[in-house]
Every structure is written in structure tokens, then in C-alpha cells.
């Protein structure tokens, strides 16, 4: 496989950007390769600057559930661009997309449009703190909620200690109010509430973890979080940046039947454009300016181009009644092929990860037992066979509506010939 043009461009990029990339995982350092530079994409395929075609299971990290360059989404964006790229002012489409979101995610009684998942989570936590007049938050080891200072943490020497920042440049004081628990472990959460109940503003969780690889919640775990937060006057925040409109039209909260106080959305809600949302109970959201004292603003929030892409995507999802069952079937076929090849697979709907460990992956610690060198071999094997997947053991594969039976069959054949 010839990738000389990508290699040349990467050498140029290294002169201007840290690591030659604008997001760290793109550098492909964990898999011992240089990144591909993409020229264009269409349907289930992505094409690099050297002319190589790949079946794409990254789908821009999730939002391209309808495939690349969906005609309806592209047309909506083009029409909006003719009117202007940004106004920094109110426009009617903001109301339309808010109505579409609320129609399917009923817990979002009131919502605010922002530009990224990081911004949505940061704002939701601020709203939770403003509403409860409490400072501490609980997050889970291995759950990623963007790169805001207070969330770049994992457990230190013990679950009941305040977290130490995982990133340079984050003062420890920024994370002193961040408590970490173990995903799928009720006892770790109970211990935190036993000690800090009156100080905990919220618990934030990926209802199905997808940033330590795909790790579904065990039965009853999300309901436990709902019960313990309600009992202690704390809020429950579902970070559905990945699962929103991906697991179902109603997101993970519909899929699992557990309703949070606040929700954050991203990825699909913008149809692949920079758009995210946070929202929830009216009484909480009414604390946000200009109604309340919790300040949050953004010139590009509700950007008309991104909103138009989101509206077109959500309407397309609405019309396809069988979409989610079809996605599930396709992902199940891939899962079965991986298992037959001897891989350890976690799947939830159209999200799946093959872990290179003999342990059942149920949390961050078990995910970390994965052999990343073996994963790197698997990644390169797929790439050499024209299958584009995430260059990290701890990410998901995404199945889209336009992955054809032929795509799935070919992928299964390639996987069946992989030797661990």
C-alpha cells in the first residue's frame, strides 16, 4: 500500500502543529504508524491523498451514522451557506433543532446549543453546581468528558482521595473537587457519598462507556446511579456525546430506560459539523444566563451551518424506522466474526471494540490489561487490507447505515484470517 503523499504531508505538518496533528490520537503513535491524510469520503468509504480506498469504521468518531457526504445533509449545508456562514444572532433553525431533540430526548425540557462536547459537559457541570450550590462532582475512571481542566483526572492512590490531574498545565486545585469512582462498581460510588454526600453536586457518566473501548453498563448500574443521586439531592448527568442518537433515537436513556437530570449531546446532533448540546430539567436550566446566574456564552453557538446539518441528519434518522435494528444486525455480524477469530469483543448496538486481553472488560482496570502491541498489529493488518479503524485500543468501531452487506462480508473475511 503506497502512502508516500501522506508521509510527505505529515513531515510538513510536523513543522506547524504539535505532533503534526490537531488532535492527539490522529498521530497514530500508539500503533507505530504515521497518519493518513484524507482527501475525500463518500458513503462507507474514505480515500487518502495517495488514492487508497478504505471501508471506514471510524465515521469521524461517530457522527456519520448516515455515511459520508449524505446528499440530504450536504444539500442542507449548501443552501445555508448561501445565506451566510455565521450571524452571532438568533435564527429560526435553532428552534427547529431544539424541537427535534426534545421530541426524542424528553428529559431535555430546556436546552442550550454549544460548539463541542467539551463545552457541553463543562457547561452542564457548571449548571449542576449552580443549581445545587455544591462544588464536588463524581466521574468514573476511564470515562472521557472532554479536555476541560476539572475532568482530566483518574483515580490516584485510592478511590476516596481527590484526583490528581492527568495533564500538565492543570493545577491540582482545579481537580480538588473531582472525585473518581470505578465504572460498574456501586460500592465505589457509595463510599464517596458516605463521605461527601452534602458536597456532591452531580455524578457524570457515559451511560455506555466508549472512551476506554466500548464498556456497557452492567445490569442495574445506571438505575443505581439514578437512585443514589436522587436520594442525596445530587444531579445525574448522562454524557451522551457518543451514545446520543447512536444507540437509539432517544439515546442511551431510552435504550436503558434510565432518565438523567441533565444530558450532553454531540457528534450526530450536528450531522458531522461542530455542534453540541446540553440540557435537562427546566428548573436546572433556568439557572443559566440570562435567566439565572450561571454564565455561559458563545458567539458561534447555534451556528446556522452546523444546525442545518444537524436538522437534516435527525430528520433522516426519524424517517428510517428500521435503521437501529439494521445497525445492530450489521454490528452483530462483525462481532461474531471477531469472536470466531479469537478476539475478546464488547458490543452495544452499533458500537464495538475488540480487546486484546483474556479478561472480561467491565471497567478501566480490566481495559488496561489489553495488549496494545497486539492491537497495533491488528490495526495495521486491517489498514493494509483497506479497512480504516481507530488507531487506539481504547476507542470504538462505528457501523453506519451505508455499510453494505458486501462491506460487512469483506471485513469479516479479513478478520477471519487474522492471527493473534
C-alpha positions in Angstrom: 0.0 0.0 0.0 1.5 3.3 -1.1 1.2 6.2 1.3 4.1 8.4 0.2 2.0 11.5 -0.2 0.6 11.1 3.4 4.1 10.7 4.7 5.3 13.8 2.9 2.4 15.8 4.2 3.0 14.6 7.7 6.6 15.8 7.5 5.3 19.2 6.6 2.6 19.2 9.3 5.3 18.5 12.0 6.7 21.9 11.3 3.5 23.7 12.3 1.4 21.6 14.7 2.3 19.7 17.9 3.0 16.2 16.7 1.8 17.2 13.3 -1.9 16.9 14.3 -4.8 18.8 15.7 -6.0 16.0 17.9 -3.5 13.6 19.6 -4.9 10.2 18.6 -4.6 11.1 14.9 -0.8 11.0 15.2 -1.0 7.2 15.3 1.9 6.9 17.6 0.2 4.2 19.7 0.1 1.9 16.6 3.6 2.8 15.3 2.5 4.4 12.1 2.3 7.8 10.5 -1.2 9.2 10.0 -3.1 9.0 6.7 -4.1 12.3 5.1 -7.7 12.1 3.9 -8.7 13.6 0.6 -12.4 12.8 0.5 -15.1 10.4 1.6 -18.4 9.1 0.3 -20.8 6.6 1.7 -19.0 3.9 3.7 -15.6 4.7 2.1 -12.8 7.1 2.9 -10.0 8.0 0.4 -6.5 9.2 1.3 -4.3 11.5 -0.8 -2.5 8.6 -2.3 -5.7 7.3 -3.8 -6.2 4.4 -1.4 -9.8 3.4 -0.7 -10.8 2.1 2.7 -14.0 0.9 4.4 -14.4 3.4 7.2 -15.4 2.3 10.7 -14.3 5.5 12.3 -17.1 7.5 10.8 -15.5 10.8 12.0 -15.6 9.2 15.5 -19.3 8.5 15.3 -21.4 11.3 13.8 -21.5 9.9 10.2 -24.2 7.4 11.1 -25.7 8.1 7.6 -22.4 7.7 6.0 -20.1 10.3 4.5 -21.4 13.1 2.3 -25.0 12.1 2.7 -26.8 14.0 -0.1 -29.6 15.5 2.1 -27.1 16.8 4.7 -24.8 18.2 2.0 -27.7 20.0 0.3 -28.9 21.5 3.5 -25.4 22.8 4.3 -25.0 24.3 0.8 -28.4 26.1 1.0 -27.5 27.5 4.4 -24.0 28.7 3.2 -25.7 30.7 0.5 -27.4 32.7 3.2 -24.2 33.3 5.3 -21.9 31.3 7.4 -22.5 32.8 10.8 -24.6 35.6 12.3 -23.8 35.7 16.0 -27.5 36.2 16.4 -30.8 34.2 16.8 -32.2 32.4 13.8 -35.3 30.2 13.3 -33.4 26.9 12.7 -32.2 27.0 16.3 -35.8 26.5 17.4 -36.3 23.7 14.9 -33.4 21.6 16.0 -34.3 22.2 19.7 -37.8 20.9 19.0 -36.3 17.8 17.1 -34.0 17.0 20.0 -36.7 17.4 22.7 -39.1 15.4 20.7 -36.9 12.3 21.1 -35.0 13.0 24.3 -37.8 14.0 26.5 -35.7 14.7 29.6 -34.2 17.8 27.8 -37.1 20.1 28.8 -34.8 23.1 28.1 -31.5 23.1 26.2 -28.6 25.2 25.0 -26.7 24.8 21.8 -22.9 25.0 22.0 -20.0 24.0 19.8 -18.3 20.9 21.2 -18.8 18.0 23.6 -16.1 19.5 25.9 -18.1 22.8 26.0 -21.4 21.0 26.6 -20.0 18.9 29.5 -18.2 21.9 31.1 -21.4 23.9 30.9 -23.7 21.1 32.3 -21.4 20.7 35.3 -21.4 24.4 35.9 -25.2 24.4 35.8 -25.4 21.5 38.2 -23.1 23.3 40.6 -25.1 26.5 40.3 -28.4 24.7 40.9 -27.3 22.6 43.9 -24.9 25.2 45.4 -22.4 22.3 45.8 -18.8 22.0 44.5 -17.8 18.4 44.2 -18.5 16.1 41.2 -18.1 12.4 40.7 -16.8 11.0 37.5 -15.7 7.5 36.6 -12.3 6.1 35.8 -11.9 5.7 32.1 -14.9 7.9 31.1 -13.8 10.8 29.0 -15.8 14.0 29.1 -13.6 16.4 27.1 -10.5 18.3 28.0 -11.7 20.9 30.4 -9.4 21.2 33.4 -11.6 19.7 36.1 -12.3 16.4 34.2 -8.8 15.4 33.1 -8.4 13.1 36.0 -8.4 9.5 37.0 -8.2 7.7 40.4 -5.0 8.3 42.4 -3.8 6.1 45.2 -7.3 5.4 46.4 -10.9 5.9 45.4 -11.8 8.2 48.2 -8.9 10.6 47.6 -9.2 13.7 45.4 -7.9 13.1 41.9 -4.5 14.2 40.6 -4.6 15.9 37.2 -3.7 13.6 34.3 -2.4 16.5 32.2 0.4 19.0 32.6 -0.9 22.5 32.8 -3.8 21.6 35.1 -3.3 22.9 38.6 -4.2 20.4 41.3 -6.6 22.9 42.8 -8.7 22.6 39.6 -9.4 19.0 40.4 -9.7 19.1 44.1 -13.4 18.9 43.8 -13.4 16.0 41.3 -13.9 12.6 42.9 -13.4 9.4 40.9 -15.2 6.1 41.2 -15.0 2.8 39.3 -17.4 2.3 36.4 -19.8 -0.6 37.0 -18.9 -0.6 40.7 -21.7 0.6 43.0 -19.6 0.2 46.2 -17.0 2.8 45.0 -19.8 5.3 44.4 -21.5 4.5 47.8 -18.2 5.2 49.6 -17.9 8.6 48.0 -21.5 9.5 49.0 -20.9 8.2 52.5 -18.1 10.7 52.9 -19.1 13.7 50.7 -22.9 13.4 50.3 -23.7 17.0 51.2 -21.0 18.3 48.9 -21.6 16.4 45.7 -23.3 18.5 43.0 -23.6 15.7 40.4 -22.5 12.4 39.1 -21.4 12.4 35.4 -21.2 9.2 33.4 -21.0 7.9 29.9 -24.1 5.6 30.2 -22.3 3.2 27.8 -18.6 3.9 28.1 -16.9 4.3 24.7 -13.6 6.0 25.6 -11.9 3.1 27.2 -13.1 1.0 24.4 -16.8 0.0 24.5 -17.8 -1.0 28.0 -21.6 -1.3 28.6 -23.1 -0.7 32.0 -23.9 -3.9 33.9 -27.5 -4.5 34.7 -28.8 -2.1 37.3 -25.8 0.1 37.4 -27.4 3.2 35.8 -30.5 2.8 37.9 -28.3 2.7 41.0 -26.8 6.0 39.9 -30.3 7.4 39.4 -31.4 6.3 42.9 -28.3 7.4 44.8 -28.2 10.8 43.3 -31.9 11.4 43.9 -31.6 10.2 47.5 -28.8 12.7 48.2 -30.0 15.7 46.3 -27.4 15.5 43.6 -27.9 15.6 39.8 -27.2 12.8 37.4 -25.6 13.8 34.1 -25.5 11.5 31.1 -22.7 12.3 28.7 -24.3 11.2 25.5 -21.9 12.8 23.2 -21.3 9.4 21.6 -24.4 7.5 22.5 -27.0 10.2 21.7 -28.9 9.3 18.5 -26.4 6.4 18.1 -27.9 3.7 20.4 -31.4 4.8 19.6 -33.4 7.9 18.6 -33.9 8.6 22.3 -30.2 7.9 23.1 -28.9 5.7 25.9 -31.5 7.0 28.3 -34.2 5.4 26.1 -32.1 2.4 25.3 -31.5 1.6 29.0 -34.7 3.1 30.4 -33.0 5.4 32.9 -33.6 9.2 32.9 -30.9 11.7 34.0 -31.4 15.3 35.2 -29.0 16.7 32.6 -27.8 15.4 29.2 -24.9 16.4 26.9 -25.1 15.6 23.2 -22.6 16.0 20.3 -21.4 14.0 17.3 -24.5 13.1 15.4 -26.6 16.0 16.6 -24.5 18.3 14.3 -24.5 15.9 11.4 -20.7 15.9 11.5 -20.4 19.7 11.9 -19.2 21.4 15.1 -22.3 21.3 17.3 -23.2 20.1 20.7 -26.0 20.5 23.2 -26.6 20.4 27.0 -29.9 20.5 28.7 -32.3 18.8 31.1 -34.9 19.8 33.7 -36.3 23.3 33.2 -35.6 24.2 36.9 -31.9 23.5 36.4 -31.5 25.1 33.0 -33.3 28.2 34.2 -30.2 28.8 36.4 -28.3 29.6 33.2 -27.9 33.2 32.0 -29.8 35.3 31.0 -32.4 33.7 33.3 -30.0 32.8 36.1 -26.6 33.5 37.5 -24.7 30.5 35.8 -22.9 32.2 33.0 -22.2 30.5 29.6 -22.0 32.1 26.2 -20.6 31.6 22.7 -20.6 33.6 19.5 -20.7 30.5 17.3 -23.3 28.7 19.5 -26.2 27.6 17.2 -24.1 28.3 14.1 -26.6 28.1 11.2 -24.4 25.8 9.0 -23.9 23.3 11.8 -27.6 23.5 12.8 -28.7 22.8 9.2 -26.6 19.7 9.1 -28.0 18.5 12.4 -31.6 19.1 11.3 -31.1 17.1 8.1 -29.4 14.3 10.0 -32.1 14.0 12.7 -34.9 14.1 10.1 -33.3 11.3 8.1 -33.0 9.2 11.3 -36.6 9.8 12.1 -37.7 8.6 8.7 -35.8 5.3 8.8 -37.8 3.2 11.2 -35.6 0.1 10.8 -32.2 1.9 11.0 -31.3 0.9 14.5 -32.2 -2.7 14.1 -30.3 -2.8 10.9 -27.2 -1.3 12.5 -27.5 -3.8 15.3 -27.6 -6.7 12.9 -24.5 -5.5 11.0 -22.5 -4.9 14.2 -23.6 -8.3 15.4 -22.2 -10.0 12.3 -18.8 -8.2 12.8 -18.9 -9.1 16.5 -19.4 -12.8 15.6 -16.6 -12.8 13.1 -14.2 -11.3 15.7 -15.2 -13.8 18.3 -14.6 -16.7 15.8 -11.2 -15.2 15.2 -10.4 -15.5 18.9 -10.9 -11.8 19.8 -12.4 -10.5 23.0 -15.3 -8.2 21.9 -17.6 -5.8 23.7 -20.5 -4.5 21.7 -23.5 -2.3 22.4 -25.7 -1.6 19.4 -23.6 -0.2 16.5 -20.6 0.4 18.8 -17.9 -2.3 19.3 -14.3 -2.9 20.4 -12.0 -5.8 20.2 -9.8 -6.0 23.3 -6.6 -7.9 23.3 -6.9 -9.4 26.8 -8.2 -12.6 28.2 -10.2 -10.8 30.9 -13.8 -9.7 30.6 -13.6 -5.9 30.2 -16.0 -4.3 32.6 -14.1 -1.2 33.7 -11.0 0.9 33.2 -8.7 -1.5 35.1 -9.7 -4.5 33.0 -9.5 -2.5 29.8 -5.9 -1.6 30.8 -4.9 -5.3 30.7 -5.2 -5.2 26.9 -2.0 -5.9 25.0 -1.6 -2.7 23.0 1.2 -4.2 20.9 -1.1 -6.9 19.6 -3.7 -4.3 19.0 -1.2 -2.3 16.9 -0.6 -5.4 14.8 -4.4 -5.8 14.3 -4.8 -2.1 13.4 -2.0 -2.4 10.8 -3.4 -5.6 9.4 -6.8 -4.0 8.9 -5.3 -0.9 7.3 -3.2 -3.0 4.9 -6.4 -4.7 3.9 -8.1 -1.4 3.2 -10.2 -1.2 6.5 -10.0 2.1 8.3 -10.4 1.8 12.1 -9.5 3.9 15.1 -5.7 3.9 15.9 -6.2 3.2 19.6 -7.1 0.1 21.6 -9.4 2.3 23.7 -11.8 3.6 21.0 -14.9 2.2 19.3 -15.6 0.9 15.8 -18.8 2.6 14.4 -21.2 1.0 12.0 -23.2 3.2 9.6 -26.4 2.9 7.7 -24.5 2.7 4.4 -22.1 -0.1 5.3 -23.3 -2.6 2.7 -23.6 -6.3 3.0 -20.5 -6.5 0.8 -18.6 -4.2 3.2 -19.5 -6.3 6.2 -18.8 -9.6 4.4 -15.4 -8.4 3.2 -14.5 -7.1 6.7 -15.5 -10.4 8.3 -13.3 -12.3 5.8 -10.3 -10.1 6.6 -10.8 -10.6 10.3 -11.2 -14.3 10.0 -7.7 -14.5 8.6 -6.0 -12.5 11.3 -3.6 -14.5 13.5 -3.1 -13.2 17.0 
